[in-house]
Every structure is written in C-alpha cells, then in structure tokens.
Amino acid sequence: MSDTAAALGTRPIGRLLWHTCSQTTLSVGIYGVYALTNAWFVARGVNETALAAVNLVAPILLLLGAVSTTVGVGGASLVSRSLGAGRPDEAGRAAGNSFIVFWAVALLVTVAGLFAVDPILSALGASGSTLEYARPYAMVLMVGAVFSTGFSAIVRAEGRLYFSTLLWVIPVIVQIVLDPLFIFGFGMGVTGAALGTVCGQAVSAGMAVWFFFIQPRRPYRIGFAQLRPDRGTIGAVLTVGAPSFLAGLGATVLLVLVNAHLAQSTALAAGVGLAAFAVCARIQTFVMMPQLGITQGTQPVIGYNAGRGSTARVLRARTLALRATVLYGLAIGVVVMVCAPALVGLFVSDPQTVDTAVLALRILAIGFVFSGVPPLISAYFQALGRAAPSYLISIGTLLAIKIPLVLIFGAWGPVAIWVSLALGEALSAGAAILVLWRHHSGRAVAVSNMNGSAR
C-alpha cells in the first residue's frame, strides 16, 4: 500500500479534506476558466448566434460527461474501498474494466452520432443559423469522444491528487492556447473551438494511459489481465456509477427543455433567450466548480475510510463537506448577484440580451446556496457503495422536482423559467437531506464495510 493512499485513513480529517478538496477544486476550477474563455472566444471571435449554437450542443457534452462520470465514480468507489481493505488486485481489475466500458460506449457515441447528427441537433432545438454553427461543432466533438475523459476520479481514489490536478490543468492550458489560434488565427470559427477542446482532451487521455498502464510505484497497474471484462466487476462499477449517469442524463433532458422553451418564447427577440441562457450557464459552471471540487475531494476520503470500517472519520468528512458547500454557495450567490452586469458584459453587448442575462443570473444565483447539497449527498452514498439512495437523489430530484417545474413554469415565459431553476435547486436540497436522514449514516457505513469487496 502506498503512503499516499494510506494517508487517507490516518491524516486528521479537517486537514485531509482541505488538501483533497483544494486540489480537486483547483482542477475543476481550471476547467471552469476554460468554459468561460471558450464562450468568450466564440462570442467575440464568431458571434452571439454561434454562442447560442454551442450551448445547444451542450447536451451532447453532458451525455459524454455522464458516461465518463459513471465509470469514473463507479470505478473510483471500488478502487478506494478495495485499497482500504487491502485488496490491490481488485482495485486494478475495477480500473481496467472501467476503461473498457468507457471506450466501448465512446465508440458507439461516435458512430451513432455521426450518422444522425442533423436529427440529433434538430431535436435539441437547433434550426436555421444555429444549426449551421452547431453541426461542425458537434461533429468534431463526436469524433473525439474516445478522448473525453482522463479518469481523474480513479486517480484520486488512490490519493494521487497532484496528478489528478494535472489531468485537468495541462489539457485546459492546451485548450486555452489552441482556441484563439484556431478561431482567430486560422479563422476556423466554431470548428476551431471544438478542435481545441478535443486536442486538450486527447492530452488528458494520453496522460491517463501513461499513469495507469506504465507508471511504476503504484499500488496496482493495469495490464491485459485487468482489461479482461469481468461481469461482476463491470456490474459493480455500473451499479455504483449509474446514479451519476442518470443525473447527467436528467441534466441533459432539463437543458433541452429549457432551450426548447426559450427558443419558442415570444416574449423575447429570436435567439435572445438562448444567448442569455448560454452566458448564464457558462458563468454558473465556473462559479459552481468549488462545490464540485468539494464533492470530488470528499469521495476518496469517505470510500477509503468506509473500506477500513472507520465510521467516525466518514461521518466527520460528510459533515465538514456539507458545511463547506453550503457556505460557499451562499457567499458566491451574493457576489454573483452584485456583479451580474459586469459578468454578463464580458460576453455579450446587445442591450436586450444583456438585460435578460443579468436578470436571469440574479435569479439563478438564489439557488447557488442549495445546488451543492444533492450531488454531495449522492456522492457520499456512492462512495459507500450504496446505490439505492444515490439513485433516489440523482434521478428522483430531476424527475419529481426539476423537470416538472420547468414544464409548468416554462409556459409563462423566460422569467418563470429562471425562477423554476432556482426553486428546483432549493427543493432538491431539501429532498436530499431527507434521504440522508432516512438512511442514517452509521447504518450506511456499516453496510458498506460488509459489502466492501469490488466483486
């Protein structure tokens, strides 16, 4: 067992969480910077219609992200619990089978997506000028689907936070350098934006292959034996990771519904609502990255200590993480409300688009205080290997709360849509806390410890 992995079970929880969460927040925060700069390059280097088109393609990115998160979270849960229980062979098999599942699905997405790109984009709300911009952007992303993850969650599962951070930082630097080169220098427009994204992802994928297959001095290494499909391992990875996929799929459906209502709205000029939402979505992605970092940084701590049977450390980690995500959400919500005009003005200049985006961003900011709670509690149960309550939170809140609210409020115009999204975050947080209370933590950890095997 490596000293890095062992530290997950011995270092004081407060300091350990500060270390893990700061590293993961830096990682995903760097990606948030890229999301903002990518939007700026498209809006300023092409036009606001192109930015709206890029946002229409976002569901495809969300779907790919859901697949990578599924195998990443599922594999990471098995890896961290196996290492905590002293079974590195099972950890290697879990990681290897995670690679196989993702590569197979990514290849399927590429083939199916390229054959049906126009029908897919039309279903997502693209038409006319937005379809002309969305088509090349989507096709490049689909071709590069196999590169769309660096398996950073599985890297974190063994405590290798520095390399996990590099898996985000280096590719994002590549993307930030290539985007303006392709868009402004070569005049490639949205195709250049997509190509810059795929090139960065390819760098991340290459780094992951080196880490898992070649690098020495690790508790396990992936070889041909670990890549051999194992039905029990694949089942365990998918069972634990499926809530993440369903959450990503639900988020994709939610985004499609919002875009569809905005595209059909007569309260705004054509494309104004879509462009305003595209700006808000990028800003929200950036400011919410620390909450995602807290969730990702907490998972290996909980999984490893659950594997060791250290219930008190698991509960302490959960409490501190929940406290941090709520306090951050409150603070950043206030900041965004105050700075909304300046933030929106960085991306768009059309007066109606600016006014619409500022109002939307201020309403959405109300939900920031709640938005980190459901994914954190869902990830908590995933780290314990308890899929059922994680399913209930990840997909239940979308199907029972967020999607119905958008469907109901959407008929009343854009402002009602913004309200429905913020209200959905608040109600979902309440539902997640209720699920946590009903599945009391001590019992959850005990069950996880009894079922800690990766098989």
C-alpha positions in Angstrom: 0.0 0.0 0.0 1.4 3.4 -1.0 1.9 6.1 1.7 -0.3 8.4 -0.4 -3.2 6.0 -0.2 -2.6 5.2 3.5 -2.8 8.9 4.4 -6.5 8.8 3.5 -7.0 6.7 6.6 -4.6 8.3 9.1 -4.4 12.1 8.4 -6.7 14.3 10.5 -10.0 14.7 8.6 -10.1 18.5 8.6 -6.6 18.8 7.1 -7.1 15.9 4.8 -10.3 17.4 3.4 -8.7 20.8 3.0 -5.9 19.1 1.0 -8.1 16.9 -1.2 -10.8 19.4 -1.8 -8.4 22.3 -2.6 -6.7 20.0 -5.1 -9.9 19.0 -6.8 -11.3 22.5 -6.7 -8.2 23.7 -8.4 -8.6 21.0 -11.0 -12.2 21.6 -11.9 -11.8 25.4 -11.4 -9.3 25.4 -14.2 -11.9 23.7 -16.4 -14.3 26.4 -15.3 -11.9 29.0 -16.6 -11.8 27.2 -19.9 -15.6 27.1 -20.1 -15.6 30.9 -19.7 -12.8 31.6 -22.1 -14.2 29.2 -24.7 -17.5 31.1 -24.5 -15.7 34.4 -24.9 -13.7 33.3 -27.9 -16.9 32.0 -29.6 -18.9 35.1 -28.8 -16.2 37.6 -29.8 -14.5 35.6 -32.5 -17.7 34.5 -34.2 -20.9 36.0 -32.9 -23.7 35.6 -30.3 -25.7 33.2 -32.6 -22.7 30.9 -32.6 -22.5 31.0 -28.8 -26.2 30.1 -28.6 -25.5 27.2 -31.1 -22.6 25.9 -29.0 -24.9 25.9 -25.9 -27.4 23.9 -27.9 -24.7 21.2 -28.4 -24.1 21.2 -24.6 -26.4 18.2 -24.0 -24.1 16.0 -26.1 -21.2 17.1 -23.9 -23.3 16.4 -20.8 -24.2 12.9 -22.1 -20.5 12.1 -22.7 -19.7 13.5 -19.3 -22.4 11.3 -17.7 -20.8 8.2 -19.2 -17.3 9.1 -18.1 -18.6 10.1 -14.6 -20.5 6.8 -14.4 -17.4 4.7 -14.9 -15.2 7.1 -13.1 -17.3 7.3 -9.9 -18.2 3.6 -10.0 -14.6 2.6 -10.6 -13.3 5.0 -8.0 -15.6 3.7 -5.4 -14.5 0.2 -5.9 -10.8 1.2 -6.1 -10.8 3.2 -2.9 -12.7 0.6 -0.9 -10.5 -2.2 -2.3 -7.3 -0.3 -1.4 -8.7 0.5 2.0 -9.5 -3.2 2.6 -6.0 -4.2 1.4 -7.1 -5.8 -2.0 -5.0 -4.1 -4.7 -5.8 -6.8 -7.3 -9.5 -6.0 -7.1 -8.6 -2.3 -7.4 -6.7 -3.0 -10.7 -9.5 -5.0 -12.1 -12.0 -2.3 -11.3 -9.9 0.4 -13.0 -9.2 -1.8 -16.1 -12.8 -2.7 -16.6 -13.8 1.0 -16.2 -11.5 1.8 -19.2 -13.1 -0.9 -21.3 -16.7 0.2 -20.6 -16.0 3.8 -21.4 -14.1 3.1 -24.6 -16.9 0.9 -25.9 -19.6 3.5 -25.2 -17.5 6.3 -26.6 -17.0 4.4 -29.9 -20.8 3.8 -30.0 -21.5 7.5 -29.5 -19.1 8.5 -32.3 -20.6 6.1 -34.8 -24.2 6.7 -34.0 -23.8 10.4 -33.6 -22.1 11.0 -36.9 -24.8 9.0 -38.7 -27.6 11.0 -37.1 -26.0 14.4 -36.4 -28.7 16.6 -38.0 -31.7 14.8 -36.5 -30.0 14.9 -33.1 -29.3 18.7 -33.3 -32.8 19.4 -34.6 -34.2 17.5 -31.6 -32.0 19.7 -29.3 -33.6 22.8 -30.8 -31.1 23.8 -33.5 -32.5 25.3 -36.7 -31.5 27.8 -39.4 -28.4 29.7 -38.5 -27.9 27.9 -35.2 -27.9 24.5 -36.9 -25.2 25.7 -39.3 -23.0 26.6 -36.4 -23.9 23.6 -34.2 -23.3 20.9 -36.9 -19.5 21.2 -37.3 -19.0 21.8 -33.6 -20.9 18.6 -32.7 -19.2 16.5 -35.3 -15.7 17.3 -34.1 -16.8 16.5 -30.5 -18.3 13.2 -31.6 -15.1 12.2 -33.4 -13.1 12.9 -30.3 -15.5 11.2 -27.9 -13.0 8.5 -27.0 -10.7 11.1 -25.6 -13.3 12.8 -23.4 -12.1 11.7 -20.0 -8.8 11.3 -18.2 -10.3 9.1 -15.4 -9.3 11.6 -12.8 -11.8 10.2 -10.3 -10.0 6.8 -10.3 -6.6 8.6 -9.9 -8.0 10.4 -6.9 -9.3 7.1 -5.5 -5.7 6.1 -4.5 -4.9 9.6 -3.1 -2.8 10.8 -6.1 -4.3 14.3 -6.0 -1.4 16.1 -7.7 -1.6 14.0 -10.8 -5.4 14.2 -10.8 -5.0 18.0 -10.8 -2.5 17.8 -13.7 -5.1 15.8 -15.7 -7.2 18.9 -15.6 -4.7 21.7 -15.7 -2.4 20.7 -18.6 -5.3 19.9 -21.0 -7.1 23.1 -20.2 -3.9 25.1 -20.9 -3.7 23.3 -24.2 -7.3 24.2 -25.0 -6.9 27.9 -23.9 -3.9 28.2 -26.2 -5.4 26.4 -29.2 -8.9 28.0 -29.1 -7.8 31.6 -30.1 -5.2 30.1 -32.5 -7.9 28.1 -34.4 -10.7 30.7 -34.1 -8.8 34.0 -34.6 -5.6 32.9 -36.3 -6.9 30.2 -38.7 -10.4 31.6 -39.0 -12.0 28.2 -38.2 -14.9 29.5 -36.1 -16.8 27.0 -34.1 -14.9 24.2 -35.7 -11.8 25.6 -34.2 -13.4 25.9 -30.8 -14.4 22.2 -30.9 -11.0 21.1 -32.2 -9.2 22.9 -29.4 -11.5 21.1 -26.9 -10.7 17.7 -28.4 -7.0 18.3 -28.6 -6.9 19.1 -24.9 -9.0 16.0 -24.1 -6.5 13.9 -26.1 -3.7 15.2 -24.0 -5.6 14.2 -20.8 -6.4 10.7 -22.2 -2.7 10.2 -23.1 -1.7 11.2 -19.6 -4.2 8.7 -18.1 -2.9 5.9 -20.2 0.7 6.6 -19.0 -0.4 6.8 -15.4 -2.5 3.5 -15.3 -0.5 1.4 -17.8 3.1 2.5 -17.5 4.0 4.4 -14.4 5.8 2.4 -11.6 5.5 2.8 -7.8 1.7 2.4 -7.6 -0.4 0.0 -5.6 -1.6 -1.6 -8.8 -1.1 -1.3 -12.6 -3.4 -2.1 -15.5 -2.3 -4.8 -17.9 -4.1 -7.2 -20.2 -5.4 -9.2 -17.3 -7.1 -6.2 -15.7 -8.6 -5.2 -19.1 -10.3 -8.6 -19.5 -14.0 -7.9 -19.0 -15.3 -9.3 -15.7 -19.1 -9.4 -15.4 -19.1 -9.0 -11.6 -16.7 -6.0 -11.7 -18.5 -4.3 -14.6 -21.8 -4.8 -12.8 -20.5 -3.3 -9.6 -18.9 -0.3 -11.5 -22.2 0.4 -13.3 -24.4 -0.1 -10.3 -22.5 2.3 -8.2 -21.9 4.8 -11.0 -25.3 4.6 -12.6 -26.8 7.4 -10.4 -24.2 9.7 -11.9 -25.2 8.7 -15.4 -28.9 9.2 -14.6 -28.1 12.6 -13.1 -26.2 13.5 -16.2 -29.0 12.2 -18.4 -31.6 14.1 -16.4 -29.5 17.3 -16.6 -29.3 16.8 -20.4 -33.1 16.5 -20.6 -33.5 19.5 -18.4 -31.2 21.6 -20.6 -33.1 20.5 -23.7 -36.4 21.5 -22.1 -35.1 24.9 -21.1 -33.6 25.6 -24.5 -36.8 24.4 -26.2 -39.0 26.8 -24.1 -36.6 29.7 -24.7 -36.5 29.0 -28.5 -40.3 29.1 -28.6 -40.8 32.1 -26.4 -42.4 35.1 -28.0 -41.5 37.4 -25.1 -38.0 38.0 -26.5 -36.5 38.6 -29.9 -35.3 35.5 -31.7 -32.2 34.0 -30.1 -32.0 36.4 -27.2 -33.2 34.0 -24.6 -30.9 31.2 -25.9 -27.9 33.6 -25.9 -28.7 34.9 -22.5 -29.0 31.4 -21.1 -25.8 30.4 -22.7 -23.9 33.2 -20.9 -25.6 32.3 -17.6 -24.8 28.6 -18.0 -21.1 29.3 -18.5 -20.9 31.7 -15.6 -22.8 29.2 -13.4 -20.5 26.4 -14.5 -17.5 28.4 -13.4 -18.7 29.7 -10.0 -20.1 26.3 -9.0 -16.8 24.5 -9.6 -15.7 24.7 -6.0 -18.8 22.8 -5.0 -17.9 20.1 -7.5 -14.4 20.2 -6.1 -15.7 19.6 -2.6 -17.8 16.7 -3.7 -14.9 15.1 -5.7 -12.4 15.7 -2.9 -14.6 14.1 -0.3 -15.3 10.9 -2.2 -12.0 9.1 -1.9 -11.8 10.1 1.9 -15.2 8.5 2.5 -14.6 5.5 0.3 -11.2 4.6 1.8 -12.3 5.0 5.4 -15.6 3.1 4.8 -13.4 0.2 3.4 -11.4 0.3 6.7 -14.6 0.5 8.8 -13.7 3.9 10.2 -17.2 5.2 10.7 -16.3 8.2 12.8 -14.0 9.5 10.1 -16.6 9.0 7.4 -19.2 11.0 9.4 -16.8 13.8 10.2 -15.9 14.1 6.5 -19.5 14.3 5.5 -20.4 16.9 8.0 -17.5 19.2 7.1 -18.1 18.8 3.4 -21.8 19.7 3.7 -21.0 22.8 5.8 -18.4 24.0 3.3 -20.6 23.6 0.2 -23.5 25.5 1.7 -21.3 28.4 3.0 -19.6 28.7 -0.3 -22.9 28.7 -2.2 -24.2 31.4 0.0 -21.1 33.6 -0.5 -20.8 33.2 -4.2 -24.6 33.7 -4.7 -24.3 37.2 -3.2 -21.2 38.0 -5.2 -22.9 37.0 -8.5 -26.0 39.0 -7.7 -23.9 42.1 -7.1 -21.6 41.6 -10.1 -24.1 40.3 -12.6 -24.0 43.3 -15.0 -20.2 43.2 -15.2 -20.0 39.4 -15.7 -22.6 39.4 -18.5 -20.9 42.4 -20.2 -17.8 40.3 -20.7 -19.6 38.1 -23.2 -22.4 40.0 -24.9 -23.2 43.6 -25.8 -26.7 43.5 -27.3 -28.8 45.5 -24.8 -31.8 43.1 -24.7 -29.5 40.1 -24.3 -27.6 41.9 -21.5 -30.8 42.8 -19.6 -32.2 39.3 -20.0 -29.0 37.6 -18.9 -28.5 39.9 -15.9 -32.0 39.2 -14.5 -31.6 35.5 -15.2 -28.3 35.3 -13.5 -29.5 37.1 -10.4 -32.5 34.8 -10.0 -30.3 31.7 -10.7 -27.9 32.9 -8.0 -30.5 32.3 -5.3 -30.2 28.6 -6.0 -26.4 28.5 -5.6 -26.7 28.1 -1.8 -28.6 24.8 -2.4 -27.0 23.5 -5.6 -24.1 21.7 -4.0 -26.1 19.7 -1.5 -27.8 17.0 -3.6 -24.7 16.0 -5.6 -22.6 15.8 -2.4 -25.0 13.6 -0.6 -25.5 11.4 -3.7 -21.7 11.1 -4.0 -21.5 10.2 -0.3 -23.7 7.2 -0.8 -21.8 6.3 -4.0 -18.5 6.3 -2.1 -20.1 3.9 0.4 -21.2 1.6 -2.4 -24.9 2.3 -1.6 -26.5 2.9 -5.0 -30.2 3.0 -4.0 -30.3 6.3 -2.0 -27.9 7.8 -4.6 -30.4 6.8 -7.3 -33.2 8.4 -5.4 -31.3 11.7 -5.1 -29.7 11.9 -8.5 -32.6 10.9 -10.7 -35.5 11.3 -8.3 -35.0 15.1 -7.8 -34.8 15.6 -11.5 -37.9 13.6 -12.4 -40.0 14.6 -9.4 -38.9 18.2 -8.9 -36.7 20.0 -11.5 -38.2 18.8 -14.8 -41.8 19.2 -13.7 -41.1 22.7 -12.5 -39.6 23.7 -15.9 -42.6 22.1 -17.7 -45.0 24.0 -15.5 -43.3 27.4 -15.3 -42.0 27.3 -18.9 -45.3 28.3 -20.4 -45.2 31.6 -18.5 -42.0 32.9 -20.2 -38.3 33.3 -19.6 -38.5 34.9 -16.1 -40.7 32.0 -14.9 -38.1 29.5 -16.3 -35.3 31.2 -14.3 -37.5 31.0 -11.1 -38.2 27.3 -11.7 -34.5 26.5 -12.0 -33.7 28.3 -8.7 -36.7 26.8 -6.9 -35.7 23.3 -8.2 -32.3 23.6 -6.5 -33.8 24.5 -3.2 -36.4 21.8 -3.2 -33.9 19.2 -4.4 -31.6 20.1 -1.5 -34.4 19.5 0.9 -35.2 16.2 -0.6 -31.6 15.1 -0.5 -31.3 15.9 3.2 -34.5 14.0 3.8 -33.0 10.9 2.1 -29.8 11.3 4.2 -31.8 11.5 7.4 -33.8 8.3 6.5 -30.7 6.4 5.6 -28.8 7.2 8.8 -25.1 7.4 8.2 -23.9 4.9 10.8 -26.0 2.1 9.3 -24.9 3.1 5.8 -21.2 2.9 6.7 -21.7 -0.5 8.4 -23.4 -1.9 5.3 -20.6 -0.5 3.1 -18.0 -2.2 5.2 -19.7 -5.5 5.0 -20.0 -5.2 1.2 -16.6 -3.6 0.6 -15.4 -6.2 -2.0 -15.1 -4.9 -5.5 -16.6 -8.1 -6.9 
